[in-house]
Amino acid sequence: MAATPHSESVADPVLPFPSRLGLLLWFVLQWVLIPVEFVAKLVWLLMVIFGDGHEDDLMRLLNAPARFLSPGKLALRLSRNPARHEAHLDREFARLAGEIERQQFGWRTTIYHFVTLAPMPDGARLKGVALHPREFRGTPVSVLTRLAHRHHLALDVSTDLRRGVSLRPAHRKTL
């Protein structure tokens, strides 16, 4: 008789790893898309300045730099090694925890993640960070929750993991 899987692993939601072919294709294609997008945003900005476009349209353009895949991230995502993914997310959560605590977000956070307003239990609204699913594919929600608690963050997970997850301060310090 085959061993049955642990009950937590069955109930623990996880998004599957991305396709290796898709990762390699994006890694090559991004070197074309990012410069093209940069030129398109400059042209659109000139159109907005001279009155032929709307500022909102500029924000709707494809945001290729947010999905930039460095050689290091490519190697990490191709590895499909849960321990490496967890170590990477641990470092990222530690960095984000400091920024969330200070309520000051660096360029890396504003490019790669979404800074959002996170409602607190006492009614206050502090800034939090929403992670895109590409950042945690292959990592179970229980691991994400454990990492968030380790860094004193609360993890908000929707029923559909493809919408991403949000990190917010676990508690508000009183002054």
N, CA, C and O atoms as a DFTB+ gen file, in Angstrom:
700 C
 N C O
     1  1       0.840      -1.170       0.000
     2  2       0.000       0.000       0.000
     3  2       0.890       1.240       0.000
     4  3       1.873       1.305       0.739
     5  1       0.547       2.212      -0.823
     6  2       1.337       3.433      -0.930
     7  2       1.036       4.344       0.253
     8  3      -0.073       4.346       0.788
     9  1       2.012       5.093       0.638
    10  2       1.843       6.031       1.745
    11  2       0.957       7.184       1.298
    12  3       1.084       7.678       0.178
    13  1       0.076       7.600       2.167
    14  2      -0.794       8.731       1.849
    15  2      -0.069      10.022       2.176
    16  3       0.709      10.072       3.129
    17  1      -0.314      11.072       1.392
    18  2       0.346      12.345       1.674
    19  2      -0.155      12.939       2.977
    20  3      -1.275      12.662       3.408
    21  1       0.670      13.747       3.594
    22  2       0.324      14.421       4.839
    23  2      -0.884      15.309       4.596
    24  3      -0.965      15.958       3.553
    25  1      -1.818      15.354       5.526
    26  2      -3.071      16.079       5.327
    27  2      -2.860      17.577       5.118
    28  3      -3.620      18.201       4.378
    29  1      -1.835      18.176       5.760
    30  2      -1.594      19.602       5.569
    31  2      -1.114      19.898       4.162
    32  3      -1.463      20.934       3.596
    33  1      -0.314      19.001       3.583
    34  2       0.213      19.273       2.255
    35  2      -0.887      19.224       1.200
    36  3      -0.793      19.904       0.179
    37  1      -1.933      18.424       1.435
    38  2      -3.038      18.350       0.489
    39  2      -3.886      19.617       0.577
    40  3      -4.300      20.151      -0.453
    41  1      -4.150      20.106       1.785
    42  2      -5.006      21.273       1.985
    43  2      -4.247      22.589       1.820
    44  3      -4.874      23.646       1.751
    45  1      -2.934      22.554       1.756
    46  2      -2.125      23.762       1.665
    47  2      -2.051      24.228       0.211
    48  3      -1.399      23.575      -0.603
    49  1      -2.708      25.350      -0.138
    50  2      -2.701      25.795      -1.532
    51  2      -1.316      26.253      -1.979
    52  3      -0.556      26.842      -1.210
    53  1      -1.014      25.969      -3.230
    54  2       0.253      26.376      -3.832
    55  2       0.047      26.528      -5.331
    56  3      -0.629      25.715      -5.960
    57  1       0.633      27.570      -5.895
    58  2       0.602      27.733      -7.342
    59  2       1.736      26.915      -7.941
    60  3       2.830      26.879      -7.378
    61  1       1.500      26.263      -9.060
    62  2       2.572      25.457      -9.649
    63  2       3.718      26.335     -10.151
    64  3       3.544      27.522     -10.426
    65  1       4.883      25.719     -10.260
    66  2       6.038      26.433     -10.802
    67  2       5.749      26.837     -12.241
    68  3       4.996      26.152     -12.932
    69  1       6.335      27.941     -12.706
    70  2       6.131      28.337     -14.096
    71  2       6.872      27.392     -15.039
    72  3       7.783      26.672     -14.631
    73  1       6.469      27.410     -16.282
    74  2       7.108      26.592     -17.297
    75  2       8.561      27.045     -17.497
    76  3       8.839      28.240     -17.589
    77  1       9.456      26.100     -17.560
    78  2      10.870      26.458     -17.788
    79  2      11.052      27.083     -19.166
    80  3      11.830      28.024     -19.328
    81  1      10.341      26.565     -20.151
    82  2      10.421      27.129     -21.501
    83  2       9.897      28.565     -21.496
    84  3      10.482      29.445     -22.128
    85  1       8.803      28.798     -20.787
    86  2       8.250      30.149     -20.683
    87  2       9.210      31.106     -20.002
    88  3       9.346      32.254     -20.427
    89  1       9.885      30.645     -18.943
    90  2      10.867      31.493     -18.265
    91  2      12.022      31.861     -19.191
    92  3      12.441      33.018     -19.242
    93  1      12.529      30.882     -19.916
    94  2      13.635      31.142     -20.844
    95  2      13.198      32.074     -21.974
    96  3      13.949      32.962     -22.378
    97  1      11.985      31.868     -22.479
    98  2      11.466      32.727     -23.544
    99  2      11.329      34.167     -23.052
   100  3      11.718      35.100     -23.753
   101  1      10.773      34.353     -21.842
   102  2      10.641      35.701     -21.303
   103  2      12.016      36.325     -21.067
   104  3      12.200      37.512     -21.336
   105  1      12.983      35.552     -20.571
   106  2      14.318      36.079     -20.301
   107  2      14.928      36.675     -21.566
   108  3      15.581      37.716     -21.511
   109  1      14.719      36.023     -22.695
   110  2      15.248      36.530     -23.968
   111  2      14.398      37.696     -24.470
   112  3      14.941      38.710     -24.909
   113  1      13.081      37.563     -24.409
   114  2      12.175      38.565     -24.952
   115  2      12.213      39.885     -24.185
   116  3      11.977      40.941     -24.770
   117  1      12.506      39.841     -22.889
   118  2      12.506      41.070     -22.092
   119  2      13.554      42.065     -22.569
   120  3      13.374      43.270     -22.391
   121  1      14.630      41.600     -23.162
   122  2      15.683      42.497     -23.633
   123  2      15.226      43.302     -24.843
   124  3      15.861      44.292     -25.206
   125  1      14.127      42.885     -25.470
   126  2      13.528      43.654     -26.557
   127  2      12.379      44.509     -26.022
   128  3      12.267      45.688     -26.358
   129  1      11.529      43.911     -25.189
   130  2      10.332      44.609     -24.711
   131  2      10.634      45.803     -23.815
   132  3       9.958      46.826     -23.921
   133  1      11.616      45.704     -22.948
   134  2      11.893      46.798     -22.010
   135  2      12.359      48.059     -22.746
   136  3      11.854      49.139     -22.443
   137  1      13.294      47.976     -23.695
   138  2      13.646      49.200     -24.441
   139  2      12.490      49.740     -25.283
   140  3      12.317      50.955     -25.384
   141  1      11.701      48.857     -25.885
   142  2      10.559      49.309     -26.681
   143  2       9.553      50.022     -25.783
   144  3       9.010      51.061     -26.160
   145  1       9.303      49.471     -24.602
   146  2       8.368      50.101     -23.681
   147  2       8.890      51.459     -23.212
   148  3       8.118      52.409     -23.079
   149  1      10.185      51.551     -22.964
   150  2      10.773      52.815     -22.538
   151  2      10.538      53.893     -23.594
   152  3      10.143      55.012     -23.265
   153  1      10.780      53.562     -24.849
   154  2      10.571      54.527     -25.938
   155  2       9.085      54.871     -26.052
   156  3       8.731      56.032     -26.253
   157  1       8.212      53.858     -25.924
   158  2       6.772      54.114     -26.011
   159  2       6.311      55.042     -24.891
   160  3       5.478      55.918     -25.121
   161  1       6.844      54.861     -23.680
   162  2       6.453      55.737     -22.563
   163  2       6.958      57.161     -22.776
   164  3       6.275      58.121     -22.418
   165  1       8.138      57.303     -23.350
   166  2       8.637      58.651     -23.644
   167  2       7.761      59.343     -24.677
   168  3       7.423      60.516     -24.517
   169  1       7.390      58.629     -25.733
   170  2       6.521      59.203     -26.758
   171  2       5.169      59.572     -26.151
   172  3       4.638      60.649     -26.418
   173  1       4.617      58.680     -25.336
   174  2       3.323      58.956     -24.708
   175  2       3.413      60.149     -23.757
   176  3       2.489      60.959     -23.687
   177  1       4.514      60.254     -23.033
   178  2       4.701      61.382     -22.128
   179  2       4.731      62.694     -22.911
   180  3       4.147      63.690     -22.486
   181  1       5.405      62.687     -24.043
   182  2       5.423      63.886     -24.892
   183  2       4.020      64.214     -25.391
   184  3       3.651      65.384     -25.493
   185  1       3.240      63.181     -25.701
   186  2       1.862      63.405     -26.148
   187  2       1.023      63.999     -25.016
   188  3       0.182      64.865     -25.255
   189  1       1.248      63.537     -23.792
   190  2       0.509      64.066     -22.640
   191  2       0.896      65.522     -22.413
   192  3       0.037      66.364     -22.152
   193  1       2.178      65.815     -22.511
   194  2       2.662      67.178     -22.284
   195  2       2.072      68.139     -23.312
   196  3       1.696      69.263     -22.979
   197  1       1.994      67.690     -24.555
   198  2       1.490      68.567     -25.618
   199  2      -0.009      68.441     -25.832
   200  3      -0.538      68.999     -26.793
   201  1      -0.713      67.715     -24.951
   202  2      -2.162      67.716     -24.964
   203  2      -2.839      66.687     -25.844
   204  3      -4.049      66.784     -26.051
   205  1      -2.125      65.704     -26.373
   206  2      -2.749      64.716     -27.250
   207  2      -3.085      63.405     -26.550
   208  3      -3.637      62.509     -27.188
   209  1      -2.780      63.260     -25.293
   210  2      -3.037      62.002     -24.581
   211  2      -3.479      62.265     -23.159
   212  3      -3.540      63.413     -22.720
   213  1      -3.785      61.209     -22.448
   214  2      -4.210      61.305     -21.056
   215  2      -3.174      60.636     -20.181
   216  3      -2.560      59.648     -20.585
   217  1      -2.970      61.173     -18.970
   218  2      -1.989      60.610     -18.055
   219  2      -2.351      59.198     -17.641
   220  3      -1.464      58.369     -17.440
   221  1      -3.653      58.905     -17.509
   222  2      -4.078      57.564     -17.107
   223  2      -3.663      56.523     -18.140
   224  3      -3.349      55.385     -17.790
   225  1      -3.662      56.914     -19.410
   226  2      -3.268      55.979     -20.457
   227  2      -1.816      55.560     -20.313
   228  3      -1.461      54.427     -20.637
   229  1      -0.980      56.459     -19.831
   230  2       0.432      56.147     -19.626
   231  2       0.597      55.034     -18.601
   232  3       1.471      54.180     -18.748
   233  1      -0.232      55.037     -17.569
   234  2      -0.117      54.047     -16.512
   235  2      -0.622      52.667     -16.941
   236  3      -0.268      51.660     -16.328
   237  1      -1.437      52.618     -17.978
   238  2      -1.991      51.346     -18.430
   239  2      -1.052      50.577     -19.344
   240  3      -1.299      49.409     -19.644
   241  1       0.011      51.212     -19.785
   242  2       0.946      50.522     -20.675
   243  2       1.583      49.330     -19.968
   244  3       1.683      49.304     -18.741
   245  1       1.998      48.373     -20.732
   246  2       2.660      47.178     -20.202
   247  2       3.820      47.593     -19.304
   248  3       4.599      48.475     -19.665
   249  1       3.939      46.969     -18.150
   250  2       4.991      47.321     -17.211
   251  2       6.050      46.227     -17.205
   252  3       6.163      45.471     -16.240
   253  1       6.818      46.144     -18.270
   254  2       7.838      45.110     -18.411
   255  2       8.936      45.198     -17.350
   256  3       9.381      44.147     -16.888
   257  1       9.404      46.379     -16.931
   258  2      10.456      46.399     -15.905
   259  2      10.053      45.717     -14.596
   260  3      10.916      45.195     -13.891
   261  1       8.771      45.711     -14.261
   262  2       8.331      45.041     -13.038
   263  2       8.517      43.534     -13.150
   264  3       8.645      42.845     -12.138
   265  1       8.532      43.025     -14.365
   266  2       8.704      41.582     -14.563
   267  2      10.123      41.247     -15.026
   268  3      10.371      40.144     -15.514
   269  1      11.054      42.194     -14.876
   270  2      12.433      41.940     -15.292
   271  2      12.977      40.721     -14.554
   272  3      12.849      40.605     -13.335
   273  1      13.571      39.838     -15.299
   274  2      14.099      38.594     -14.748
   275  2      15.619      38.626     -14.876
   276  3      16.167      38.451     -15.965
   277  1      16.286      38.852     -13.755
   278  2      17.744      38.885     -13.751
   279  2      18.274      37.461     -13.905
   280  3      17.534      36.503     -13.678
   281  1      19.534      37.308     -14.285
   282  2      20.096      35.947     -14.379
   283  2      19.998      35.177     -13.060
   284  3      19.792      33.964     -13.070
   285  1      20.142      35.866     -11.930
   286  2      20.030      35.205     -10.629
   287  2      18.622      34.699     -10.363
   288  3      18.435      33.576      -9.895
   289  1      17.616      35.547     -10.668
   290  2      16.225      35.119     -10.483
   291  2      15.858      34.016     -11.467
   292  3      15.089      33.116     -11.132
   293  1      16.400      34.080     -12.672
   294  2      16.151      33.018     -13.649
   295  2      16.674      31.691     -13.113
   296  3      15.976      30.679     -13.180
   297  1      17.891      31.684     -12.584
   298  2      18.464      30.454     -12.026
   299  2      17.630      29.944     -10.847
   300  3      17.415      28.740     -10.705
   301  1      17.164      30.870     -10.004
   302  2      16.327      30.488      -8.857
   303  2      15.033      29.839      -9.326
   304  3      14.655      28.775      -8.834
   305  1      14.360      30.468     -10.266
   306  2      13.068      29.951     -10.721
   307  2      13.195      28.687     -11.554
   308  3      12.286      27.857     -11.550
   309  1      14.302      28.522     -12.268
   310  2      14.520      27.290     -13.023
   311  2      14.868      26.125     -12.109
   312  3      14.638      24.969     -12.462
   313  1      15.425      26.423     -10.930
   314  2      15.877      25.364     -10.024
   315  2      14.723      24.556      -9.447
   316  3      14.849      23.347      -9.251
   317  1      13.598      25.214      -9.172
   318  2      12.435      24.564      -8.554
   319  2      12.795      23.898      -7.228
   320  3      12.195      22.893      -6.846
   321  1      13.765      24.458      -6.540
   322  2      14.221      23.944      -5.263
   323  2      13.481      24.691      -4.149
   324  3      13.705      25.888      -3.969
   325  1      12.600      24.008      -3.394
   326  2      11.817      24.695      -2.357
   327  2      12.675      25.399      -1.309
   328  3      12.299      26.471      -0.834
   329  1      13.808      24.828      -0.940
   330  2      14.665      25.454       0.070
   331  2      15.245      26.777      -0.451
   332  3      15.314      27.753       0.295
   333  1      15.655      26.817      -1.708
   334  2      16.184      28.058      -2.287
   335  2      15.099      29.118      -2.396
   336  3      15.344      30.295      -2.133
   337  1      13.888      28.694      -2.787
   338  2      12.773      29.639      -2.884
   339  2      12.424      30.204      -1.513
   340  3      12.166      31.400      -1.377
   341  1      12.418      29.348      -0.504
   342  2      12.102      29.804       0.850
   343  2      13.171      30.772       1.354
   344  3      12.838      31.784       1.970
   345  1      14.436      30.484       1.107
   346  2      15.513      31.378       1.537
   347  2      15.404      32.734       0.839
   348  3      15.616      33.775       1.461
   349  1      15.074      32.720      -0.448
   350  2      14.903      33.978      -1.198
   351  2      13.735      34.783      -0.628
   352  3      13.857      35.989      -0.413
   353  1      12.604      34.118      -0.385
   354  2      11.442      34.809       0.167
   355  2      11.708      35.311       1.588
   356  3      11.193      36.360       1.975
   357  1      12.495      34.588       2.358
   358  2      12.848      35.023       3.709
   359  2      13.620      36.342       3.647
   360  3      13.334      37.264       4.412
   361  1      14.592      36.436       2.743
   362  2      15.349      37.686       2.579
   363  2      14.441      38.818       2.093
   364  3      14.551      39.953       2.557
   365  1      13.546      38.501       1.157
   366  2      12.638      39.521       0.614
   367  2      11.653      40.001       1.685
   368  3      11.392      41.200       1.781
   369  1      11.107      39.091       2.486
   370  2      10.192      39.471       3.560
   371  2      10.914      40.306       4.610
   372  3      10.328      41.238       5.160
   373  1      12.168      39.992       4.898
   374  2      12.938      40.778       5.872
   375  2      13.116      42.208       5.366
   376  3      12.961      43.163       6.127
   377  1      13.439      42.352       4.091
   378  2      13.604      43.681       3.501
   379  2      12.278      44.442       3.519
   380  3      12.232      45.612       3.899
   381  1      11.197      43.767       3.104
   382  2       9.887      44.413       3.064
   383  2       9.377      44.766       4.463
   384  3       8.708      45.785       4.636
   385  1       9.686      43.936       5.459
   386  2       9.250      44.212       6.832
   387  2       9.839      45.525       7.328
   388  3       9.152      46.311       7.981
   389  1      11.109      45.761       7.019
   390  2      11.731      47.026       7.418
   391  2      11.088      48.221       6.747
   392  3      10.866      49.251       7.382
   393  1      10.788      48.088       5.461
   394  2      10.161      49.191       4.738
   395  2       8.730      49.432       5.215
   396  3       8.297      50.578       5.334
   397  1       8.002      48.355       5.487
   398  2       6.625      48.502       5.970
   399  2       6.613      49.140       7.361
   400  3       5.760      49.976       7.658
   401  1       7.549      48.748       8.199
   402  2       7.615      49.328       9.549
   403  2       7.909      50.822       9.491
   404  3       7.307      51.605      10.225
   405  1       8.844      51.221       8.612
   406  2       9.185      52.638       8.460
   407  2       8.159      53.398       7.626
   408  3       8.116      54.628       7.673
   409  1       7.326      52.675       6.856
   410  2       6.369      53.267       5.920
   411  2       7.080      54.106       4.862
   412  3       6.554      55.118       4.398
   413  1       8.280      53.673       4.489
   414  2       9.053      54.294       3.418
   415  2       9.505      53.174       2.500
   416  3      10.154      52.224       2.939
   417  1       9.158      53.287       1.215
   418  2       9.405      52.198       0.280
   419  2      10.427      52.613      -0.765
   420  3      10.337      53.690      -1.353
   421  1      11.400      51.736      -0.983
   422  2      12.461      51.995      -1.931
   423  2      12.032      51.713      -3.364
   424  3      10.931      51.226      -3.620
   425  1      12.930      52.032      -4.290
   426  2      12.623      51.862      -5.713
   427  2      12.355      50.405      -6.065
   428  3      11.508      50.123      -6.912
   429  1      13.074      49.462      -5.418
   430  2      12.851      48.036      -5.710
   431  2      11.425      47.616      -5.392
   432  3      10.802      46.877      -6.155
   433  1      10.919      48.085      -4.276
   434  2       9.569      47.722      -3.860
   435  2       8.537      48.347      -4.784
   436  3       7.572      47.683      -5.165
   437  1       8.717      49.599      -5.148
   438  2       7.729      50.262      -5.997
   439  2       7.740      49.736      -7.422
   440  3       6.730      49.848      -8.118
   441  1       8.855      49.163      -7.883
   442  2       8.904      48.606      -9.237
   443  2       8.402      47.176      -9.256
   444  3       7.582      46.827     -10.105
   445  1       8.874      46.337      -8.341
   446  2       8.570      44.903      -8.388
   447  2       7.273      44.516      -7.681
   448  3       6.712      43.460      -7.972
   449  1       6.788      45.341      -6.767
   450  2       5.587      45.019      -6.001
   451  2       4.612      46.189      -6.086
   452  3       4.910      47.206      -6.712
   453  1       3.456      46.045      -5.459
   454  2       2.462      47.104      -5.411
   455  2       2.357      47.583      -3.971
   456  3       2.094      46.791      -3.065
   457  1       2.561      48.876      -3.760
   458  2       2.394      49.449      -2.427
   459  2       0.918      49.807      -2.301
   460  3       0.381      50.545      -3.127
   461  1       0.260      49.281      -1.260
   462  2      -1.180      49.457      -1.093
   463  2      -1.476      50.033       0.281
   464  3      -0.604      50.070       1.149
   465  1      -2.701      50.480       0.472
   466  2      -3.160      50.889       1.793
   467  2      -3.731      49.662       2.476
   468  3      -4.639      49.020       1.949
   469  1      -3.208      49.337       3.633
   470  2      -3.636      48.139       4.368
   471  2      -4.466      48.560       5.573
   472  3      -3.966      49.270       6.446
   473  1      -5.726      48.136       5.635
   474  2      -6.539      48.488       6.812
   475  2      -6.052      47.737       8.045
   476  3      -5.708      46.557       7.971
   477  1      -6.026      48.421       9.160
   478  2      -5.596      47.834      10.430
   479  2      -6.829      47.569      11.294
   480  3      -7.874      48.183      11.083
   481  1      -6.715      46.655      12.268
   482  2      -7.861      46.348      13.131
   483  2      -8.402      47.555      13.892
   484  3      -9.596      47.611      14.189
   485  1      -7.536      48.528      14.214
   486  2      -7.996      49.694      14.968
   487  2      -8.588      50.787      14.080
   488  3      -8.899      51.876      14.562
   489  1      -8.743      50.503      12.788
   490  2      -9.351      51.455      11.875
   491  2      -8.353      52.318      11.119
   492  3      -8.726      52.987      10.155
   493  1      -7.106      52.316      11.532
   494  2      -6.087      53.094      10.825
   495  2      -5.763      52.425       9.488
   496  3      -6.069      51.251       9.274
   497  1      -5.150      53.181       8.610
   498  2      -4.760      52.624       7.312
   499  2      -3.275      52.908       7.094
   500  3      -2.865      54.054       6.912
   501  1      -2.490      51.850       7.116
   502  2      -1.059      51.949       6.865
   503  2      -0.755      51.330       5.512
   504  3      -1.557      50.567       4.973
   505  1       0.396      51.659       4.971
   506  2       0.786      51.088       3.690
   507  2       1.284      49.664       3.875
   508  3       1.994      49.353       4.832
   509  1       0.902      48.814       2.947
   510  2       1.363      47.436       2.896
   511  2       1.894      47.150       1.502
   512  3       1.978      48.052       0.669
   513  1       2.251      45.908       1.247
   514  2       2.823      45.531      -0.041
   515  2       2.089      44.309      -0.571
   516  3       1.916      43.321       0.141
   517  1       1.658      44.382      -1.823
   518  2       1.018      43.246      -2.487
   519  2       2.057      42.566      -3.373
   520  3       2.734      43.221      -4.164
   521  1       2.175      41.254      -3.235
   522  2       3.123      40.483      -4.036
   523  2       2.405      39.835      -5.212
   524  3       1.319      39.274      -5.061
   525  1       3.011      39.918      -6.359
   526  2       2.486      39.261      -7.548
   527  2       2.747      37.759      -7.423
   528  3       3.746      37.367      -6.820
   529  1       1.886      36.915      -7.969
   530  2       2.084      35.463      -7.852
   531  2       3.429      34.964      -8.382
   532  3       3.925      33.938      -7.917
   533  1       4.029      35.670      -9.345
   534  2       5.319      35.202      -9.878
   535  2       6.395      35.159      -8.788
   536  3       7.383      34.435      -8.913
   537  1       6.198      35.938      -7.718
   538  2       7.188      36.005      -6.646
   539  2       7.143      34.791      -5.718
   540  3       8.138      34.495      -5.056
   541  1       6.019      34.084      -5.653
   542  2       5.910      32.990      -4.689
   543  2       5.414      31.681      -5.305
   544  3       4.963      30.797      -4.576
   545  1       5.486      31.538      -6.621
   546  2       5.055      30.291      -7.265
   547  2       5.875      29.119      -6.734
   548  3       7.095      29.207      -6.593
   549  1       5.189      28.034      -6.446
   550  2       5.854      26.841      -5.946
   551  2       6.025      26.820      -4.439
   552  3       6.509      25.829      -3.892
   553  1       5.640      27.884      -3.757
   554  2       5.783      27.960      -2.303
   555  2       4.398      27.869      -1.672
   556  3       3.528      28.681      -1.987
   557  1       4.173      26.899      -0.789
   558  2       2.860      26.753      -0.147
   559  2       2.506      27.952       0.731
   560  3       3.387      28.649       1.233
   561  1       1.225      28.179       0.904
   562  2       0.744      29.293       1.722
   563  2       1.219      29.163       3.161
   564  3       1.487      30.173       3.811
   565  1       1.331      27.939       3.671
   566  2       1.800      27.760       5.054
   567  2       3.224      28.295       5.225
   568  3       3.548      28.865       6.267
   569  1       4.068      28.119       4.220
   570  2       5.440      28.643       4.280
   571  2       5.411      30.165       4.226
   572  3       6.134      30.824       4.973
   573  1       4.578      30.733       3.345
   574  2       4.460      32.193       3.263
   575  2       3.978      32.775       4.590
   576  3       4.477      33.805       5.044
   577  1       3.005      32.107       5.206
   578  2       2.480      32.568       6.492
   579  2       3.551      32.501       7.575
   580  3       3.689      33.428       8.372
   581  1       4.306      31.407       7.607
   582  2       5.377      31.259       8.602
   583  2       6.436      32.346       8.427
   584  3       6.899      32.929       9.408
   585  1       6.820      32.620       7.173
   586  2       7.817      33.661       6.916
   587  2       7.286      35.041       7.308
   588  3       8.020      35.856       7.867
   589  1       6.020      35.298       7.016
   590  2       5.435      36.595       7.375
   591  2       5.423      36.775       8.892
   592  3       5.773      37.844       9.392
   593  1       5.023      35.738       9.624
   594  2       5.000      35.843      11.085
   595  2       6.403      36.008      11.657
   596  3       6.588      36.710      12.650
   597  1       7.390      35.367      11.039
   598  2       8.777      35.496      11.493
   599  2       9.237      36.945      11.425
   600  3      10.041      37.386      12.247
   601  1       8.728      37.684      10.448
   602  2       9.145      39.074      10.263
   603  2       8.084      40.064      10.756
   604  3       8.104      41.236      10.381
   605  1       7.156      39.586      11.599
   606  2       6.126      40.421      12.223
   607  2       5.234      41.101      11.190
   608  3       4.924      42.287      11.298
   609  1       4.833      40.329      10.194
   610  2       3.918      40.809       9.167
   611  2       2.665      39.935       9.174
   612  3       2.706      38.774       9.581
   613  1       1.571      40.501       8.725
   614  2       0.346      39.722       8.533
   615  2       0.217      39.450       7.040
   616  3       0.453      40.334       6.217
   617  1      -0.155      38.240       6.702
   618  2      -0.306      37.835       5.303
   619  2      -1.790      37.724       4.989
   620  3      -2.511      36.963       5.635
   621  1      -2.245      38.478       4.004
   622  2      -3.634      38.401       3.544
   623  2      -3.652      37.623       2.244
   624  3      -3.041      38.027       1.255
   625  1      -4.365      36.494       2.256
   626  2      -4.425      35.616       1.091
   627  2      -5.866      35.535       0.621
   628  3      -6.762      35.217       1.404
   629  1      -6.094      35.821      -0.660
   630  2      -7.440      35.665      -1.204
   631  2      -7.668      34.189      -1.518
   632  3      -6.742      33.380      -1.469
   633  1      -8.902      33.857      -1.836
   634  2      -9.209      32.458      -2.149
   635  2      -8.547      32.024      -3.445
   636  3      -8.301      30.834      -3.645
   637  1      -8.258      32.963      -4.321
   638  2      -7.586      32.671      -5.581
   639  2      -6.148      33.191      -5.501
   640  3      -5.920      34.400      -5.544
   641  1      -5.192      32.287      -5.386
   642  2      -3.784      32.693      -5.250
   643  2      -3.276      33.453      -6.472
   644  3      -2.286      34.179      -6.382
   645  1      -3.943      33.292      -7.606
   646  2      -3.496      33.994      -8.810
   647  2      -3.686      35.498      -8.706
   648  3      -3.187      36.244      -9.549
   649  1      -4.399      35.951      -7.686
   650  2      -4.565      37.390      -7.444
   651  2      -3.425      37.947      -6.604
   652  3      -3.329      39.161      -6.420
   653  1      -2.566      37.082      -6.096
   654  2      -1.447      37.515      -5.278
   655  2      -1.778      37.500      -3.796
   656  3      -2.876      37.111      -3.397
   657  1      -0.830      37.923      -2.996
   658  2      -0.995      38.016      -1.548
   659  2      -0.544      39.404      -1.113
   660  3       0.192      40.086      -1.826
   661  1      -0.999      39.809       0.070
   662  2      -0.631      41.124       0.605
   663  2       0.055      40.971       1.946
   664  3      -0.319      40.130       2.763
   665  1       1.051      41.787       2.158
   666  2       1.736      41.868       3.442
   667  2       1.373      43.200       4.078
   668  3       1.365      44.236       3.413
   669  1       1.075      43.163       5.356
   670  2       0.766      44.388       6.090
   671  2       1.362      44.264       7.480
   672  3       1.740      43.169       7.896
   673  1       1.450      45.371       8.201
   674  2       1.969      45.286       9.571
   675  2       1.067      44.391      10.415
   676  3      -0.158      44.484      10.332
   677  1       1.672      43.527      11.226
   678  2       0.878      42.608      12.065
   679  2       0.187      43.359      13.185
   680  3      -0.929      43.013      13.571
   681  1       0.825      44.356      13.694
   682  2       0.231      45.155      14.761
   683  2       0.783      46.555      14.638
   684  3       1.855      46.774      14.072
   685  1       0.056      47.471      15.161
   686  2       0.482      48.864      15.094
   687  2       1.111      49.256      16.416
   688  3       0.522      49.060      17.479
   689  1       2.313      49.813      16.341
   690  2       2.977      50.281      17.558
   691  2       2.312      51.543      18.061
   692  3       1.930      52.410      17.275
   693  1       2.175      51.643      19.357
   694  2       1.644      52.874      19.953
   695  2       2.816      53.751      20.334
   696  3       3.834      53.273      20.834
   697  1       2.660      55.029      20.095
   698  2       3.749      55.970      20.385
   699  2       3.647      56.544      21.762
   700  3       4.488      57.352      22.158
